[in-house]
């Protein structure tokens, strides 16, 4: 039942997330720290309601005939089986019975297509232009579902079968991921960070699609590799393990705070071949001193994040300056390319679904840099024994086709 505290809290948190600039999960974590009087069950109910309302906001607003957060959350609770009476007892002051009747009788097929997709008009139109209406609705349906929990086994320490067995002993069942040879998947979102296996560095939580990116880079032992936009270092950790803790992996990022989160992860992973470097911009002197010295560079570019809507549904409701993003992506890829030796490789990656951030950025870069050519992703994946349906020159992962987050990746080699 939606107790008064829970309804008020859900509405308050929903508004905070939509008004803020930080990801929903970080704002939610901060909110719960500031409201310690809420129990674990209450926090879980509020989080479920807020994420559900963020995913289904357009349909819920259409049902409520209002985009007011209080009405949107009420509509969500009604779609989950709550009665109008219970909603009124829980503190809702709108027309609960009228709303309940609309929820009971609504026909989603009669809604406008963008509403059915729970997408803003601009994003729906762009996706339709790329994929067609039928596939866009399939894609939207996948994006509006909660993502599973994927684990990347730390093969520097242990093999996948051993981690799966250890987790099973701790009461956590997993299955191997279909594409990543070191991935495990769990549908239940029960906490994993208190397990002995995690504390001993046996795995990290990482989407299967993200795991495939590091394989596409093909780092080798004793090489010098740069992760240009490393963030908290998930891909850098995988790269370091693939290099068997040899060579050097430079983890660059403009946020020293994000890089700080890499330190405890490094200790757990047992790796000492990573060097975190906070930079001020893509042409920082700490970047330029490596010009012409690097074997491989990963450019996991800042992007719209539209491929991660399963995990970050708030993204689709934010204002997006796509032109500014693509300019930044081009500048970062251009700067990163200067680090490479002849024969070196750049891997351009986004978790965006949009052509403007993907193919268009690569096409512009290749037009300006004839010394680079494409290495087909299909060739690399076959060499790595990764069986992915219909791969092309680029790696394109989509939630409704592959069960991963949405990713685009292109390998560019310097002649």
LINRAQUI-V829091 format. One line per field, one symbol per residue. phi: phi as a letter, one per 40 degrees, with the letter a starting at -180 (. if undefined). Layout:
phi=???
This chain:
phi=.ccdcccccccccdccccccbcddccccdcccccbccccccccccccccccccccbdcccccccfabcddcccccccccchccccccccchcbcccccccccccbcbdcccddccdcfbcdccdccccccbgccccccccccccbccccbbbccccbaccdccdccccccgbcbbcccbccbbbbbccccdbccccccccgcabcaddccccdccccfcbdgcbbbccbcfcgdcccccdcccfgbgbbcbcacbccccdccdccccccgbbbbbcbcbcacbddcccccdgbccabcbccdacgccbcccbccdccccbcccccccccccccccccccccdgcbbbcbbbbccddcbdcccccccccbccbbcbdcdccccccfbcbcfcbdccbbbdccbgbccbbabcbbcc
